[in-house]
Amino acid sequence: MTENTFPVYKVDAIVTFFRTEVLTGQEAKHFTKNDLAPSPKPDAVQRLYMRILQLLYRFKPECHYMVPFSENIQHPQLHEWPTAVMSVYLRMRQFLRMCYVYDFSLNDLLAPKVKRTVTILSGIMNYLHFRKQRLDMTMGHQERFREDMDKLQAYSRGTKEAQKKMDKLTTIPPEQQAEARELDSALSDLQTNTMHQYQEVNAINENIAEWKTEMAEKSQKLTQLKVDVATLKENIGKLKSQIVESPEEMKIQMEKMKENVKNIKLAIETADERLVGLQSDVQGVTQSEADIQLIFKLLQDLQSSMNKTQQHQEEAQALVCVYEAQQKELKNHGVEEGQLKRSLGMKMDKESKQHIRRQKKKEIKDQHIEDVLGQCDHVHQKREQIADQIQERDRETQHLRSQITNLRDTCSQETEKAQDLFDRLLAALDHFHKRIQNHVVEGNDDIVKMTANF
């Protein structure tokens, strides 16, 4: 007790703490500083220890007064007070080891001192502070564990619901399976047809591009021919002004002009033929464009259906992502649960070790209690022997008292008789004394007479 591992509090702090944390009702009101200082009251200290044991072990004060012996005991009312004191002493000795107080004795209950009582109560106060902190921590851990369990249950319900939705989205009902197969086959046919039509459209577009280039070239040539015709007409006008009226030259020029005109007409005819061919090609292209537009509408419808299916797939993927996230959270919670289980296992191991230590201590204490009970039994046997001797002595004293009363009666009777005899003797002696005095007086008178005669 010289070197404590806990602070020694003041008496006022101890009184306020135990009034607020341990005692209740009238006991808290009546518990004051005078119960501990300057001279602690044994009844108040014992009552306080009983309330501390009730707070820690749920051991009510009435249970301390129960006699723990199984056999019948003579005069059980004589054991009530020492039974309560011994019960409080044994349990406080067991408890105060956890408070690092190892030298608790019976004098701390029967004749407590101020310094010892303040030190013991300071150790108990320190342990109760530690107990309150640990209870708050365990309550916080329990609340967090409950919240995690609620989250885990909510996540498991969400995952189950998402799994059900995914099953509903992925599984096709039996009445729609035939239709789904037909739609799948039609969709595959449409995809193949659209691929062929895309290829044909690409080929037609390439042909149209080639034709457009050819038409551009032909139009350029046609414009060039028109320019040439215009230039020729200008040249003809110029030549007409410069014509020499020589018929031979005129004929030669006219023939040249006719040949040129024929060539131009042939070129125009060929251009017209090509133009008609190009117009027919353009009509075919417009018709093909109409067909392509129809195919494009069909493709748009197919694209909308594909978009819907894509949306369903995206929803399914989102649900899968949510499911994976919840699975990860579930794994995290499982890891946390494993950690909590490991910590719980470590705590259980510690508790089991502490339980084994407590069992060993309990066995030692039980052995000590058995020894004490054996000593108590031996004391009770001696007490019974002494009680028998006391009863015999009581009988003897009663017999002696009866003899004494009888003797007193006989003595009183004899004293009365002796008193009577004494009174009679006194009366006789007085009578004899009077007679002797008379005889002496008479003798003196006779002597005087005789002396007078002599």
Summary of the structure (lengths in Angstrom):
residues: 454
radius of gyration: 68.4
end to end distance: 116.5
largest distance: 273.4
contacts: 1049
relative contact order: 0.05
helix: 88%
strand: 0%
